[in-house]
Amino acid sequence: MTTAGPPPVVTPTGVLPRGVLAGYALGSLVTGAFGTVPGLLLLPYLTDTLGVAAGVSGLLVLLPKAWDVVVNPVAGRISDRSGSRRPFLLIAGLLLGLLFAAIFIAPFPSGAASGAYVAVAFLAAATAFAFFQVPYVAMPAELTDGYTERTRLMTWRVAVLALAILVSGALAPLVVELTGGGREGHRWSGAFVGALIVVGTLATFLGTRKAPSRQAGESEPNLRAQLRVATGNAPFRALLICWVVQAAGIGTMLAGVKYFADHVLVQESGATVLFAAFVGPALLVMPLWTAIGRRHGKRRSLVAASLLFAVAALALVAAPGLPVVAVYLIVAVVGAGYAGQQVFAMSMLPDCIAHDTARTGRRQAGVFTGLWTAGETLGLALGPGIYASVLQIFGYVSSATGESAAQSESARLGVLLGFTVLPALLVGAAVLLLRRYDDGVEAGAGPVDKSALWTSEGGSPERG
């Protein structure tokens, strides 16, 4: 028995209207802001403003995000059983904007109470984000059945994502500084990012109101069955595990931006310039990555982008002896690799979903994207936890003054290694996990699994 879903609506492969491309892409204002700013601000906010120990701070940042591993697949299941995913975007997005601002309210005077409050508020915001992100990421597989058109859609999305990351990541620390720093500065910064999330929510909800849709007509009878199908999809599983590991590497680097700027570069507003150098190139190299993907296939292009990220991150180990301008240029190369990772991983995901829908005839994109976003969120959450552990091991000293304390040579070494070597190893090594994934680019149909693990029921491998 299967549960009936929405009536099938299938649109032919074709070019999506620019209005739909832009409307969908504007949702990245939400995902970019929430995916970036907590990893950038929250750990130093806890250690250098609220005075919470580095190890405890890492745990407070990790646990609410780890909750998404549980709630995201549930959000996917609920959205799969609904007629439209768009109402989820509106309700969850507006709620997220309010909850994000609430994270930085700091209503209690003591560091311990304020730290606990941050964890609870962050948990609530993460739950709201799950019900926005999962339906949002599921939509591309239902907007078009074109293999190359999904890459085009993701290129638009990643371009807006890069802009959102640049605006939120570069301006959020700047707002803190311009409004007095400390608790008050973080309150204003939280309000600014919350407003950006509300703008993105309204823009994508209204911008996709005329979007075409192609949906399978039924879904698996329960969440457990859907999870079994998704995890039994070997190309999806390989891509997911790779992305989780890489997200942990990216999250580790993001968590270290302010520490690296303060203790290695020792530059005023260094975090803002670093972030701009990291994200800015993405807007310039996006057409280049699209052309590379069209010529060499998505999997090879993802590997190339990942290795570019890793090599450039390793080069930053020499930062203490380099001119500041040279450091910013190397960070720009890291950002170029990051842009390619985003384009290809995000376009390979709907390929996996579309292939599964064509193979089974069932609507379960929500559970696939629920697992994907849960894994991505967990990886990004592990990043600050990993970085905080490195700080703790190397003897980083916390502060409750709103300014970072003077650090020992050992602590500064930890800041450097956590920002460079660890992200490089995580992102670079993860590409080995893609050996099971063949994107079938010559056929232009979707991912191919060459192992006997493609189906969850042990059937013979099927070609997309």
Secondary structure by P-SEA (a helix, b strand, c coil): cccccccbbbbccccccaaaaaaaaaaaaaaaaaaccccccaaaaaaccccccaaaaaaaacaaaaaaaccaaaaaaaaaacccaaaaaaaaaaaaaaaaaaccccccccaaaaaaaaaaaaaaaaaaaaaaaaaaaaccccccccaaaaaaaaaaaaaaaaaaaaaaaaaaaaaaaaacccaaaaaaaaaaaaaaaaaaaaaaaaaaccbbbbbbccccccaaaaaaaaaaaaaaaaaaaaaaaaaaaaaaaaaaaaaaacccccccaaaaaaaaaaccccccaaaaaaaaaacccaaaaaaaaaaaaaaaaaaccccccccaaaaaaaaaaaaaaaaaaaaaaaaaaaaaaaaaaaacccccaaaaaaaaaaaaaaaaaaaaaaaaaaaaaabbbbbcccccccccaaaaaaaaaaacaaaaaaaaaccccccccccccccccccccccccccccccccccc
